[in-house]
Amino acid sequence: MRVAILGVGRLGAFHAKVLSETKDVDELRVYDADAARAKEVAGSLKARAAASVDEALEGVDTAVIVTPTNTHASLIKRCLDARIATFCEKPIAIGIPETRDIVAHVERARGKLQIGFQRRFDAGYLRARDDIRAGKIGDVFSFVMVSCDRLPPPDAYVATSGGQFKDQLIH
């Protein structure tokens, strides 16, 4: 399988590392708006740094979008229009109208899109769900979740992500 990763910041670099260790991935291309960052990540993983989104997407089977939220919608459309199966980190877009537009575009394009809601498959969350369903902890009236990163995101990220509430509450 030929895979393009668009965006190799902290999370994108993690996706790149995991994919580089996946036996079914024959070719891994990485693109980032910071060309030096793309080259650095590619060099550490036996991947190829692409100079543009077009170069990254040319002839790939699937794309992984790990760019700032304000770029998700246009990149999703671009990938689906090229018939590329796409995984995109959440959220789909910054606002509800743009999100609805993407959902409609997916339906029109009959494309394959997965949004990264990984917590649904997290072992701790699955166990909590199963325990609640089995009645092991009684009636649940409230659920409190605390989620945080080790460090706050850079100001530049906050400006392109829709802010902490939109970026974090999607979890």
MODELLER restraints for C-alpha pairs under 7 A, 6 or more apart:
rsr = mdl.restraints
at = mdl.atoms
rsr.add(forms.Gaussian(group=physical.xy_distance, feature=features.Distance(at['CA:1:A'], at['CA:24:A']), mean=5.90, stdev=0.5))
rsr.add(forms.Gaussian(group=physical.xy_distance, feature=features.Distance(at['CA:1:A'], at['CA:25:A']), mean=4.73, stdev=0.5))
rsr.add(forms.Gaussian(group=physical.xy_distance, feature=features.Distance(at['CA:1:A'], at['CA:26:A']), mean=5.30, stdev=0.5))
rsr.add(forms.Gaussian(group=physical.xy_distance, feature=features.Distance(at['CA:1:A'], at['CA:27:A']), mean=6.67, stdev=0.5))
rsr.add(forms.Gaussian(group=physical.xy_distance, feature=features.Distance(at['CA:1:A'], at['CA:61:A']), mean=6.20, stdev=0.5))
rsr.add(forms.Gaussian(group=physical.xy_distance, feature=features.Distance(at['CA:2:A'], at['CA:25:A']), mean=6.11, stdev=0.5))
rsr.add(forms.Gaussian(group=physical.xy_distance, feature=features.Distance(at['CA:2:A'], at['CA:26:A']), mean=5.79, stdev=0.5))
rsr.add(forms.Gaussian(group=physical.xy_distance, feature=features.Distance(at['CA:2:A'], at['CA:27:A']), mean=4.67, stdev=0.5))
rsr.add(forms.Gaussian(group=physical.xy_distance, feature=features.Distance(at['CA:2:A'], at['CA:28:A']), mean=6.09, stdev=0.5))
rsr.add(forms.Gaussian(group=physical.xy_distance, feature=features.Distance(at['CA:2:A'], at['CA:60:A']), mean=4.84, stdev=0.5))
rsr.add(forms.Gaussian(group=physical.xy_distance, feature=features.Distance(at['CA:2:A'], at['CA:61:A']), mean=5.27, stdev=0.5))
rsr.add(forms.Gaussian(group=physical.xy_distance, feature=features.Distance(at['CA:2:A'], at['CA:62:A']), mean=6.65, stdev=0.5))
rsr.add(forms.Gaussian(group=physical.xy_distance, feature=features.Distance(at['CA:3:A'], at['CA:25:A']), mean=6.96, stdev=0.5))
rsr.add(forms.Gaussian(group=physical.xy_distance, feature=features.Distance(at['CA:3:A'], at['CA:27:A']), mean=6.19, stdev=0.5))
rsr.add(forms.Gaussian(group=physical.xy_distance, feature=features.Distance(at['CA:3:A'], at['CA:28:A']), mean=5.00, stdev=0.5))
rsr.add(forms.Gaussian(group=physical.xy_distance, feature=features.Distance(at['CA:3:A'], at['CA:29:A']), mean=6.24, stdev=0.5))
rsr.add(forms.Gaussian(group=physical.xy_distance, feature=features.Distance(at['CA:3:A'], at['CA:60:A']), mean=5.63, stdev=0.5))
rsr.add(forms.Gaussian(group=physical.xy_distance, feature=features.Distance(at['CA:3:A'], at['CA:61:A']), mean=6.11, stdev=0.5))
rsr.add(forms.Gaussian(group=physical.xy_distance, feature=features.Distance(at['CA:3:A'], at['CA:62:A']), mean=5.08, stdev=0.5))
rsr.add(forms.Gaussian(group=physical.xy_distance, feature=features.Distance(at['CA:3:A'], at['CA:63:A']), mean=5.63, stdev=0.5))
rsr.add(forms.Gaussian(group=physical.xy_distance, feature=features.Distance(at['CA:4:A'], at['CA:28:A']), mean=5.93, stdev=0.5))
rsr.add(forms.Gaussian(group=physical.xy_distance, feature=features.Distance(at['CA:4:A'], at['CA:29:A']), mean=4.69, stdev=0.5))
rsr.add(forms.Gaussian(group=physical.xy_distance, feature=features.Distance(at['CA:4:A'], at['CA:30:A']), mean=5.77, stdev=0.5))
rsr.add(forms.Gaussian(group=physical.xy_distance, feature=features.Distance(at['CA:4:A'], at['CA:56:A']), mean=5.59, stdev=0.5))
rsr.add(forms.Gaussian(group=physical.xy_distance, feature=features.Distance(at['CA:4:A'], at['CA:57:A']), mean=6.06, stdev=0.5))
rsr.add(forms.Gaussian(group=physical.xy_distance, feature=features.Distance(at['CA:4:A'], at['CA:60:A']), mean=6.57, stdev=0.5))
rsr.add(forms.Gaussian(group=physical.xy_distance, feature=features.Distance(at['CA:4:A'], at['CA:62:A']), mean=6.50, stdev=0.5))
rsr.add(forms.Gaussian(group=physical.xy_distance, feature=features.Distance(at['CA:4:A'], at['CA:63:A']), mean=4.71, stdev=0.5))
rsr.add(forms.Gaussian(group=physical.xy_distance, feature=features.Distance(at['CA:4:A'], at['CA:64:A']), mean=6.19, stdev=0.5))
rsr.add(forms.Gaussian(group=physical.xy_distance, feature=features.Distance(at['CA:5:A'], at['CA:16:A']), mean=6.86, stdev=0.5))
rsr.add(forms.Gaussian(group=physical.xy_distance, feature=features.Distance(at['CA:5:A'], at['CA:29:A']), mean=6.19, stdev=0.5))
rsr.add(forms.Gaussian(group=physical.xy_distance, feature=features.Distance(at['CA:5:A'], at['CA:30:A']), mean=4.81, stdev=0.5))
rsr.add(forms.Gaussian(group=physical.xy_distance, feature=features.Distance(at['CA:5:A'], at['CA:31:A']), mean=6.24, stdev=0.5))
rsr.add(forms.Gaussian(group=physical.xy_distance, feature=features.Distance(at['CA:5:A'], at['CA:63:A']), mean=5.80, stdev=0.5))
rsr.add(forms.Gaussian(group=physical.xy_distance, feature=features.Distance(at['CA:5:A'], at['CA:64:A']), mean=4.71, stdev=0.5))
rsr.add(forms.Gaussian(group=physical.xy_distance, feature=features.Distance(at['CA:5:A'], at['CA:65:A']), mean=6.11, stdev=0.5))
rsr.add(forms.Gaussian(group=physical.xy_distance, feature=features.Distance(at['CA:6:A'], at['CA:30:A']), mean=6.12, stdev=0.5))
rsr.add(forms.Gaussian(group=physical.xy_distance, feature=features.Distance(at['CA:6:A'], at['CA:31:A']), mean=4.98, stdev=0.5))
rsr.add(forms.Gaussian(group=physical.xy_distance, feature=features.Distance(at['CA:6:A'], at['CA:32:A']), mean=6.08, stdev=0.5))
rsr.add(forms.Gaussian(group=physical.xy_distance, feature=features.Distance(at['CA:6:A'], at['CA:64:A']), mean=6.09, stdev=0.5))
rsr.add(forms.Gaussian(group=physical.xy_distance, feature=features.Distance(at['CA:6:A'], at['CA:65:A']), mean=4.95, stdev=0.5))
rsr.add(forms.Gaussian(group=physical.xy_distance, feature=features.Distance(at['CA:6:A'], at['CA:66:A']), mean=5.84, stdev=0.5))
rsr.add(forms.Gaussian(group=physical.xy_distance, feature=features.Distance(at['CA:6:A'], at['CA:67:A']), mean=6.37, stdev=0.5))
rsr.add(forms.Gaussian(group=physical.xy_distance, feature=features.Distance(at['CA:7:A'], at['CA:31:A']), mean=5.81, stdev=0.5))
rsr.add(forms.Gaussian(group=physical.xy_distance, feature=features.Distance(at['CA:7:A'], at['CA:32:A']), mean=4.59, stdev=0.5))
rsr.add(forms.Gaussian(group=physical.xy_distance, feature=features.Distance(at['CA:7:A'], at['CA:65:A']), mean=6.56, stdev=0.5))
rsr.add(forms.Gaussian(group=physical.xy_distance, feature=features.Distance(at['CA:7:A'], at['CA:66:A']), mean=4.93, stdev=0.5))
rsr.add(forms.Gaussian(group=physical.xy_distance, feature=features.Distance(at['CA:7:A'], at['CA:67:A']), mean=4.72, stdev=0.5))
rsr.add(forms.Gaussian(group=physical.xy_distance, feature=features.Distance(at['CA:8:A'], at['CA:31:A']), mean=6.96, stdev=0.5))
rsr.add(forms.Gaussian(group=physical.xy_distance, feature=features.Distance(at['CA:8:A'], at['CA:32:A']), mean=5.82, stdev=0.5))
rsr.add(forms.Gaussian(group=physical.xy_distance, feature=features.Distance(at['CA:8:A'], at['CA:38:A']), mean=6.42, stdev=0.5))
rsr.add(forms.Gaussian(group=physical.xy_distance, feature=features.Distance(at['CA:8:A'], at['CA:66:A']), mean=6.96, stdev=0.5))
rsr.add(forms.Gaussian(group=physical.xy_distance, feature=features.Distance(at['CA:11:A'], at['CA:66:A']), mean=6.99, stdev=0.5))
rsr.add(forms.Gaussian(group=physical.xy_distance, feature=features.Distance(at['CA:12:A'], at['CA:66:A']), mean=5.31, stdev=0.5))
rsr.add(forms.Gaussian(group=physical.xy_distance, feature=features.Distance(at['CA:13:A'], at['CA:41:A']), mean=6.58, stdev=0.5))
rsr.add(forms.Gaussian(group=physical.xy_distance, feature=features.Distance(at['CA:17:A'], at['CA:45:A']), mean=6.61, stdev=0.5))
rsr.add(forms.Gaussian(group=physical.xy_distance, feature=features.Distance(at['CA:19:A'], at['CA:25:A']), mean=6.66, stdev=0.5))
rsr.add(forms.Gaussian(group=physical.xy_distance, feature=features.Distance(at['CA:20:A'], at['CA:28:A']), mean=6.84, stdev=0.5))
rsr.add(forms.Gaussian(group=physical.xy_distance, feature=features.Distance(at['CA:20:A'], at['CA:45:A']), mean=6.32, stdev=0.5))
rsr.add(forms.Gaussian(group=physical.xy_distance, feature=features.Distance(at['CA:28:A'], at['CA:47:A']), mean=5.03, stdev=0.5))
rsr.add(forms.Gaussian(group=physical.xy_distance, feature=features.Distance(at['CA:28:A'], at['CA:48:A']), mean=6.34, stdev=0.5))
rsr.add(forms.Gaussian(group=physical.xy_distance, feature=features.Distance(at['CA:29:A'], at['CA:47:A']), mean=5.64, stdev=0.5))
rsr.add(forms.Gaussian(group=physical.xy_distance, feature=features.Distance(at['CA:29:A'], at['CA:48:A']), mean=4.72, stdev=0.5))
rsr.add(forms.Gaussian(group=physical.xy_distance, feature=features.Distance(at['CA:29:A'], at['CA:49:A']), mean=5.74, stdev=0.5))
rsr.add(forms.Gaussian(group=physical.xy_distance, feature=features.Distance(at['CA:29:A'], at['CA:50:A']), mean=6.29, stdev=0.5))
rsr.add(forms.Gaussian(group=physical.xy_distance, feature=features.Distance(at['CA:29:A'], at['CA:56:A']), mean=5.84, stdev=0.5))
rsr.add(forms.Gaussian(group=physical.xy_distance, feature=features.Distance(at['CA:30:A'], at['CA:38:A']), mean=5.99, stdev=0.5))
rsr.add(forms.Gaussian(group=physical.xy_distance, feature=features.Distance(at['CA:30:A'], at['CA:42:A']), mean=6.42, stdev=0.5))
rsr.add(forms.Gaussian(group=physical.xy_distance, feature=features.Distance(at['CA:30:A'], at['CA:47:A']), mean=6.98, stdev=0.5))
rsr.add(forms.Gaussian(group=physical.xy_distance, feature=features.Distance(at['CA:30:A'], at['CA:48:A']), mean=6.18, stdev=0.5))
rsr.add(forms.Gaussian(group=physical.xy_distance, feature=features.Distance(at['CA:30:A'], at['CA:49:A']), mean=4.94, stdev=0.5))
rsr.add(forms.Gaussian(group=physical.xy_distance, feature=features.Distance(at['CA:30:A'], at['CA:50:A']), mean=5.82, stdev=0.5))
rsr.add(forms.Gaussian(group=physical.xy_distance, feature=features.Distance(at['CA:30:A'], at['CA:56:A']), mean=6.57, stdev=0.5))
rsr.add(forms.Gaussian(group=physical.xy_distance, feature=features.Distance(at['CA:31:A'], at['CA:38:A']), mean=5.55, stdev=0.5))
rsr.add(forms.Gaussian(group=physical.xy_distance, feature=features.Distance(at['CA:31:A'], at['CA:49:A']), mean=5.94, stdev=0.5))
rsr.add(forms.Gaussian(group=physical.xy_distance, feature=features.Distance(at['CA:31:A'], at['CA:50:A']), mean=5.11, stdev=0.5))
rsr.add(forms.Gaussian(group=physical.xy_distance, feature=features.Distance(at['CA:31:A'], at['CA:51:A']), mean=6.67, stdev=0.5))
rsr.add(forms.Gaussian(group=physical.xy_distance, feature=features.Distance(at['CA:31:A'], at['CA:52:A']), mean=6.54, stdev=0.5))
rsr.add(forms.Gaussian(group=physical.xy_distance, feature=features.Distance(at['CA:31:A'], at['CA:53:A']), mean=6.48, stdev=0.5))
rsr.add(forms.Gaussian(group=physical.xy_distance, feature=features.Distance(at['CA:31:A'], at['CA:56:A']), mean=6.23, stdev=0.5))
rsr.add(forms.Gaussian(group=physical.xy_distance, feature=features.Distance(at['CA:32:A'], at['CA:38:A']), mean=5.28, stdev=0.5))
rsr.add(forms.Gaussian(group=physical.xy_distance, feature=features.Distance(at['CA:35:A'], at['CA:51:A']), mean=6.92, stdev=0.5))
rsr.add(forms.Gaussian(group=physical.xy_distance, feature=features.Distance(at['CA:38:A'], at['CA:49:A']), mean=5.52, stdev=0.5))
rsr.add(forms.Gaussian(group=physical.xy_distance, feature=features.Distance(at['CA:39:A'], at['CA:49:A']), mean=5.23, stdev=0.5))
rsr.add(forms.Gaussian(group=physical.xy_distance, feature=features.Distance(at['CA:42:A'], at['CA:48:A']), mean=5.34, stdev=0.5))
rsr.add(forms.Gaussian(group=physical.xy_distance, feature=features.Distance(at['CA:42:A'], at['CA:49:A']), mean=5.45, stdev=0.5))
rsr.add(forms.Gaussian(group=physical.xy_distance, feature=features.Distance(at['CA:50:A'], at['CA:56:A']), mean=5.18, stdev=0.5))
rsr.add(forms.Gaussian(group=physical.xy_distance, feature=features.Distance(at['CA:61:A'], at['CA:84:A']), mean=5.73, stdev=0.5))
rsr.add(forms.Gaussian(group=physical.xy_distance, feature=features.Distance(at['CA:61:A'], at['CA:85:A']), mean=6.55, stdev=0.5))
rsr.add(forms.Gaussian(group=physical.xy_distance, feature=features.Distance(at['CA:62:A'], at['CA:84:A']), mean=5.24, stdev=0.5))
rsr.add(forms.Gaussian(group=physical.xy_distance, feature=features.Distance(at['CA:62:A'], at['CA:85:A']), mean=4.68, stdev=0.5))
rsr.add(forms.Gaussian(group=physical.xy_distance, feature=features.Distance(at['CA:62:A'], at['CA:86:A']), mean=5.60, stdev=0.5))
rsr.add(forms.Gaussian(group=physical.xy_distance, feature=features.Distance(at['CA:63:A'], at['CA:84:A']), mean=6.66, stdev=0.5))
rsr.add(forms.Gaussian(group=physical.xy_distance, feature=features.Distance(at['CA:63:A'], at['CA:85:A']), mean=6.42, stdev=0.5))
rsr.add(forms.Gaussian(group=physical.xy_distance, feature=features.Distance(at['CA:63:A'], at['CA:86:A']), mean=4.88, stdev=0.5))
rsr.add(forms.Gaussian(group=physical.xy_distance, feature=features.Distance(at['CA:63:A'], at['CA:87:A']), mean=6.25, stdev=0.5))
rsr.add(forms.Gaussian(group=physical.xy_distance, feature=features.Distance(at['CA:64:A'], at['CA:86:A']), mean=5.97, stdev=0.5))
rsr.add(forms.Gaussian(group=physical.xy_distance, feature=features.Distance(at['CA:64:A'], at['CA:87:A']), mean=4.81, stdev=0.5))
rsr.add(forms.Gaussian(group=physical.xy_distance, feature=features.Distance(at['CA:64:A'], at['CA:88:A']), mean=5.75, stdev=0.5))
rsr.add(forms.Gaussian(group=physical.xy_distance, feature=features.Distance(at['CA:65:A'], at['CA:87:A']), mean=6.22, stdev=0.5))
rsr.add(forms.Gaussian(group=physical.xy_distance, feature=features.Distance(at['CA:65:A'], at['CA:88:A']), mean=4.56, stdev=0.5))
rsr.add(forms.Gaussian(group=physical.xy_distance, feature=features.Distance(at['CA:65:A'], at['CA:89:A']), mean=6.25, stdev=0.5))
rsr.add(forms.Gaussian(group=physical.xy_distance, feature=features.Distance(at['CA:66:A'], at['CA:88:A']), mean=6.40, stdev=0.5))
rsr.add(forms.Gaussian(group=physical.xy_distance, feature=features.Distance(at['CA:66:A'], at['CA:89:A']), mean=5.65, stdev=0.5))
rsr.add(forms.Gaussian(group=physical.xy_distance, feature=features.Distance(at['CA:68:A'], at['CA:157:A']), mean=6.92, stdev=0.5))
rsr.add(forms.Gaussian(group=physical.xy_distance, feature=features.Distance(at['CA:68:A'], at['CA:160:A']), mean=5.69, stdev=0.5))
rsr.add(forms.Gaussian(group=physical.xy_distance, feature=features.Distance(at['CA:68:A'], at['CA:161:A']), mean=5.66, stdev=0.5))
rsr.add(forms.Gaussian(group=physical.xy_distance, feature=features.Distance(at['CA:69:A'], at['CA:91:A']), mean=6.66, stdev=0.5))
rsr.add(forms.Gaussian(group=physical.xy_distance, feature=features.Distance(at['CA:69:A'], at['CA:93:A']), mean=5.85, stdev=0.5))
rsr.add(forms.Gaussian(group=physical.xy_distance, feature=features.Distance(at['CA:69:A'], at['CA:94:A']), mean=6.36, stdev=0.5))
rsr.add(forms.Gaussian(group=physical.xy_distance, feature=features.Distance(at['CA:69:A'], at['CA:160:A']), mean=6.22, stdev=0.5))
rsr.add(forms.Gaussian(group=physical.xy_distance, feature=features.Distance(at['CA:69:A'], at['CA:161:A']), mean=4.72, stdev=0.5))
rsr.add(forms.Gaussian(group=physical.xy_distance, feature=features.Distance(at['CA:70:A'], at['CA:93:A']), mean=6.33, stdev=0.5))
rsr.add(forms.Gaussian(group=physical.xy_distance, feature=features.Distance(at['CA:70:A'], at['CA:94:A']), mean=6.22, stdev=0.5))
rsr.add(forms.Gaussian(group=physical.xy_distance, feature=features.Distance(at['CA:70:A'], at['CA:160:A']), mean=5.62, stdev=0.5))
rsr.add(forms.Gaussian(group=physical.xy_distance, feature=features.Distance(at['CA:70:A'], at['CA:161:A']), mean=6.17, stdev=0.5))
rsr.add(forms.Gaussian(group=physical.xy_distance, feature=features.Distance(at['CA:72:A'], at['CA:92:A']), mean=6.08, stdev=0.5))
rsr.add(forms.Gaussian(group=physical.xy_distance, feature=features.Distance(at['CA:72:A'], at['CA:93:A']), mean=6.00, stdev=0.5))
rsr.add(forms.Gaussian(group=physical.xy_distance, feature=features.Distance(at['CA:73:A'], at['CA:92:A']), mean=6.50, stdev=0.5))
rsr.add(forms.Gaussian(group=physical.xy_distance, feature=features.Distance(at['CA:73:A'], at['CA:93:A']), mean=5.84, stdev=0.5))
rsr.add(forms.Gaussian(group=physical.xy_distance, feature=features.Distance(at['CA:73:A'], at['CA:102:A']), mean=6.40, stdev=0.5))
rsr.add(forms.Gaussian(group=physical.xy_distance, feature=features.Distance(at['CA:79:A'], at['CA:86:A']), mean=6.72, stdev=0.5))
rsr.add(forms.Gaussian(group=physical.xy_distance, feature=features.Distance(at['CA:80:A'], at['CA:109:A']), mean=6.55, stdev=0.5))
rsr.add(forms.Gaussian(group=physical.xy_distance, feature=features.Distance(at['CA:80:A'], at['CA:111:A']), mean=5.45, stdev=0.5))
rsr.add(forms.Gaussian(group=physical.xy_distance, feature=features.Distance(at['CA:81:A'], at['CA:109:A']), mean=6.60, stdev=0.5))
rsr.add(forms.Gaussian(group=physical.xy_distance, feature=features.Distance(at['CA:83:A'], at['CA:111:A']), mean=6.54, stdev=0.5))
rsr.add(forms.Gaussian(group=physical.xy_distance, feature=features.Distance(at['CA:85:A'], at['CA:111:A']), mean=6.79, stdev=0.5))
rsr.add(forms.Gaussian(group=physical.xy_distance, feature=features.Distance(at['CA:85:A'], at['CA:112:A']), mean=4.88, stdev=0.5))
rsr.add(forms.Gaussian(group=physical.xy_distance, feature=features.Distance(at['CA:85:A'], at['CA:113:A']), mean=6.17, stdev=0.5))
rsr.add(forms.Gaussian(group=physical.xy_distance, feature=features.Distance(at['CA:86:A'], at['CA:112:A']), mean=6.15, stdev=0.5))
rsr.add(forms.Gaussian(group=physical.xy_distance, feature=features.Distance(at['CA:86:A'], at['CA:113:A']), mean=4.84, stdev=0.5))
rsr.add(forms.Gaussian(group=physical.xy_distance, feature=features.Distance(at['CA:86:A'], at['CA:114:A']), mean=6.36, stdev=0.5))
rsr.add(forms.Gaussian(group=physical.xy_distance, feature=features.Distance(at['CA:87:A'], at['CA:113:A']), mean=5.78, stdev=0.5))
rsr.add(forms.Gaussian(group=physical.xy_distance, feature=features.Distance(at['CA:87:A'], at['CA:114:A']), mean=4.76, stdev=0.5))
rsr.add(forms.Gaussian(group=physical.xy_distance, feature=features.Distance(at['CA:87:A'], at['CA:115:A']), mean=5.83, stdev=0.5))
rsr.add(forms.Gaussian(group=physical.xy_distance, feature=features.Distance(at['CA:87:A'], at['CA:116:A']), mean=6.93, stdev=0.5))
rsr.add(forms.Gaussian(group=physical.xy_distance, feature=features.Distance(at['CA:88:A'], at['CA:114:A']), mean=6.32, stdev=0.5))
rsr.add(forms.Gaussian(group=physical.xy_distance, feature=features.Distance(at['CA:88:A'], at['CA:115:A']), mean=4.98, stdev=0.5))
rsr.add(forms.Gaussian(group=physical.xy_distance, feature=features.Distance(at['CA:88:A'], at['CA:116:A']), mean=6.06, stdev=0.5))
rsr.add(forms.Gaussian(group=physical.xy_distance, feature=features.Distance(at['CA:89:A'], at['CA:115:A']), mean=5.67, stdev=0.5))
rsr.add(forms.Gaussian(group=physical.xy_distance, feature=features.Distance(at['CA:89:A'], at['CA:116:A']), mean=4.72, stdev=0.5))
rsr.add(forms.Gaussian(group=physical.xy_distance, feature=features.Distance(at['CA:90:A'], at['CA:115:A']), mean=5.80, stdev=0.5))
rsr.add(forms.Gaussian(group=physical.xy_distance, feature=features.Distance(at['CA:90:A'], at['CA:116:A']), mean=5.56, stdev=0.5))
rsr.add(forms.Gaussian(group=physical.xy_distance, feature=features.Distance(at['CA:90:A'], at['CA:117:A']), mean=6.90, stdev=0.5))
rsr.add(forms.Gaussian(group=physical.xy_distance, feature=features.Distance(at['CA:91:A'], at['CA:167:A']), mean=7.00, stdev=0.5))
rsr.add(forms.Gaussian(group=physical.xy_distance, feature=features.Distance(at['CA:91:A'], at['CA:170:A']), mean=6.53, stdev=0.5))
rsr.add(forms.Gaussian(group=physical.xy_distance, feature=features.Distance(at['CA:92:A'], at['CA:99:A']), mean=5.93, stdev=0.5))
rsr.add(forms.Gaussian(group=physical.xy_distance, feature=features.Distance(at['CA:93:A'], at['CA:99:A']), mean=5.35, stdev=0.5))
rsr.add(forms.Gaussian(group=physical.xy_distance, feature=features.Distance(at['CA:94:A'], at['CA:162:A']), mean=5.61, stdev=0.5))
rsr.add(forms.Gaussian(group=physical.xy_distance, feature=features.Distance(at['CA:119:A'], at['CA:125:A']), mean=6.96, stdev=0.5))
rsr.add(forms.Gaussian(group=physical.xy_distance, feature=features.Distance(at['CA:131:A'], at['CA:137:A']), mean=6.62, stdev=0.5))
rsr.add(forms.Gaussian(group=physical.xy_distance, feature=features.Distance(at['CA:158:A'], at['CA:164:A']), mean=6.66, stdev=0.5))
rsr.add(forms.Gaussian(group=physical.xy_distance, feature=features.Distance(at['CA:161:A'], at['CA:167:A']), mean=6.10, stdev=0.5))
